[in-house]
Amino acid sequence: MEIAAAARGAPRSVNVTVRSARPREYLTEREVEKLIEAARDNRWGHRDATAILIAYRHGLRASELVALRWDDVDWQTGKLHVRRSKGGMTSVHPIGGRELRALRRLQRETPDGARTVHVFVSERLAPLSVAGYQRMVARAGVAARFPFLIHSHMLRHSCGYKLANDGHDTRAIQHYLGHRSIASTVRYTALAPDRFRGFWKD
């Protein structure tokens, strides 16, 4: 009886999942640059840095990034055909000079680059996997010594935040990110501090 009573009164073990708290789900432009620089310092540095740049500039999910094909890039007009996952709206984005230069170098440096279908490939020239890309971004975050964990979807959020902070139209941002509902886009305008500019004037 005493043993049973003691067992009932004993504290029970509780499973606790400890997570590294993130202060936010996006990075600033300067932090993205820091992540890109950290990604350069490995064997596939240019590929990894280019992947982060493209994901950030075009608000790509991991599955959209690894699915990019060379025939999605229109070199003549400087356009990128973006095919969205999760039922998102397909769109055509302009590609900046920095991106074009990075992509051309990547194509030159990839063995048999002209014959690979996908833009981002592994050492065996197979399409980079979603998990592989996600691990790469996380490793770059550690290498860049961020005080919180970095995940690949933060680059998509960072794109939305940057565009909203630059004052772009919410509807245009919605179409750029491929959101079916504008409610998914409004979160970025809510974060933009410039929307409060001029509230108080002394």
Rosetta blueprint (number, residue, H / E / L):
1 M L
2 E H
3 I H
4 A H
5 A H
6 A H
7 A H
8 R H
9 G H
10 A L
11 P L
12 R L
13 S L
14 V L
15 N L
16 V L
17 T L
18 V L
19 R L
20 S L
21 A L
22 R L
23 P L
24 R L
25 E L
26 Y L
27 L L
28 T L
29 E H
30 R H
31 E H
32 V H
33 E H
34 K H
35 L H
36 I H
37 E H
38 A H
39 A H
40 R L
41 D L
42 N L
43 R L
44 W L
45 G H
46 H H
47 R H
48 D H
49 A H
50 T H
51 A H
52 I H
53 L H
54 I H
55 A H
56 Y H
57 R H
58 H H
59 G L
60 L L
61 R L
62 A H
63 S H
64 E H
65 L H
66 V H
67 A L
68 L L
69 R E
70 W H
71 D H
72 D H
73 V E
74 D E
75 W L
76 Q L
77 T L
78 G L
79 K E
80 L E
81 H E
82 V E
83 R L
84 R L
85 S L
86 K L
87 G L
88 G L
89 M L
90 T L
91 S E
92 V E
93 H E
94 P E
95 I L
96 G L
97 G H
98 R H
99 E H
100 L H
101 R H
102 A H
103 L H
104 R H
105 R H
106 L H
107 Q H
108 R H
109 E H
110 T L
111 P L
112 D L
113 G H
114 A H
115 R H
116 T L
117 V L
118 H E
119 V L
120 F L
121 V E
122 S L
123 E L
124 R L
125 L L
126 A L
127 P E
128 L L
129 S L
130 V H
131 A H
132 G H
133 Y H
134 Q H
135 R H
136 M H
137 V H
138 A H
139 R H
140 A H
141 G H
142 V H
143 A H
144 A L
145 R L
146 F L
147 P L
148 F L
149 L L
150 I L
151 H L
152 S L
153 H H
154 M H
155 L H
156 R H
157 H H
158 S H
159 C H
160 G H
161 Y H
162 K H
163 L H
164 A H
165 N H
166 D L
167 G L
168 H L
169 D L
170 T H
171 R H
172 A H
173 I H
174 Q H
175 H H
176 Y H
177 L H
178 G L
179 H L
180 R L
181 S L
182 I L
183 A H
184 S H
185 T H
186 V H
187 R H
188 Y H
189 T H
190 A H
191 L H
192 A L
193 P H
194 D H
195 R H
196 F H
197 R L
198 G L
199 F L
200 W L
201 K L
202 D L
